[in-house]
Amino acid sequence: MRLPARRIREFLIEKLIFLSGIASVIFVALIFVFLLREGVSVLKVTSLGSFLGGRFWYPISSPAKLGILPLILGSLLVTAGAVVIAVPLGILAAFYIAEVAPKRLRTILKSCVEVLSAIPSVVLGFLGITVLVPFLKNVLHLPTGLTAFSGSLMLAFMALPTIITISEDAINAVPREYKDGALALGATHWQTLYRVVIHGALPGIIAAAMLGIGRVFGETMAVMMVTGNAAVIPHSLFEPVRTLTATIAAEMGEAAKGSPHYFALFAVGLVLFIISFAINLTADLLLNRGRKR
Amino acid sequence: MWIPARKSVLTTLVLGIVVFACSCGGKNAGTENNSTLQIKGSDTMVNLGQAWAEAFNKLHPEINVAVTGGGSGTGIAAILNGTCDIAESSRALEEKEIQQAKAAGITINETIVALDGIVVVVHPSNPISALTMDQLREIFMGNVTRWNLFGGEDRPIVLLSREVNSGTHIFFKEHVLRRGKSKGPEEFAPAALMMPSSYAIAEETAHNENAVGYYGLGYISPRQKVLAVARDDRSPAVAPTIDSVRANAYPISRPLYFFTRGEPAGRVKEVLDFTLSPEGQKIVRDNDFVPVR
């Protein structure tokens, strides 16, 4: 009698773990199906070309103008700006913390990075609107400090902890023999870092950068507070932009259910989902290529 | 034996979730309730209505007041159909609606319960202190992009608007850009920055010499300069104050109405009297509207 009881328990535990394991797959699939179902309805009022390529976003006018090209470009521009700032800074910081810094400084730096990651985005946005935005306007002589660049700076701050922590793990995971071998061959510390360690850690560093980009692309609150949210096609980093995420956050609360505006916002979510998915897929492909080598 | 049992547990669980989800979704459906007083209409007034309802409920726990939005037109249609007790509206009855009421043999009673005034603000250093409605229209539609055209300094104009989900955004658009019509081709310039809150508009105008924005009368602070507005070239410019809004001398203002079927009586009258009482009018002021008494 005992054996079946134990087997039932094991069976249940096994199935529970299985369910937990595939839960994320189910959730992603359900979210995608839901977004698709609601978002595709926007094609009843506009064509795919004029939705993705339209230059004007006036969602509550009649007839509504539902062109999200400025929003897509806004999101991409803010993300690109943040990546250019955060990726080099994050990787260099990771190298410093992992390889160069004295032991005590390393502990302090690591806890500082952790604190940085714990700051809520709305607090960063608040600092941005009261300090960064007026500062940038005065220093760079801009018409307004509410620009894509302000958003990029905020987002770079938010992506840094992710990039630093994961890069540092990757650097620490490089087998000690590699370093010892290089040093034994007479390479300096710098040469070892530059020629050996970076190669061993590259897949992890790329993953770190990609996760950072993913974080930046999907961030909403801080961006909404400092980028100005004007739905115009941006020509430089120093102009206001409106991102996909900010558009959904700002407008979803009041969009009448079943209206073209409502479906358009779901379609914006779908576009966001597809772009995020593409970023993650690229990261995976790069990682796999790195591992094979 | 135990495999089907397990399945049935799962089925029950899934069924439970579905039933739960349905019951959540259907919550708004049951409106036909004798103990509940229905207030419906203007989105601008939803928060005000809810604040009134909460305070009223404390005095009269036996009367339950439910407030929903949907727009002034929705509220008026509901009062004509008899599906609500009070319609909140940010506009007067249209001729068509008066005809409908006559045809149905109903008299609609209107009461002005509050006033809504929108002020235009600039940076305190801006030399301009008054503009006409037409000048505001040109500025916010993006036809005039530098301050010197209206006697200001040679600076670019940075437009600050609220997001499309804001009643203030819609009122400003209809009242200033479209000269009082609810539909029309006029839109805010695409370059207008969409700010997520009145706070964000106040903050940016306090820091930026180029900025011009608008917000509710209750938000006035010494950190921004409030512009006087003239109805047209021949009229004097009027500064927005509670008195000038009440006297209908300030052009960017409107009355907010309660519409009832016939003379208000019973519970409807109690609610109406409460909104006009000193306590009710204090709530008006707390919600950044102008009290009528």
Interface residues (C-beta under 8 A of the other chain):
Chain A: I8 L12 K15 F56 W57 Y58 P59 I60 S61 S62 P70 I129 T130 V133 P134 K137 P143 T144 G145 L146 M224 M225 G228 N229 A230 A231 V232 P240 R242 A250 E251 G253 E254 A255 A256
Chain B: W2 R6 D43 G70 R155 P156 V158 E163 V164 N165 I170 K183 E187 P190 A191 A192 L193 M194 M195 P196 A200 E203 E204 H207 N208 N210 A211
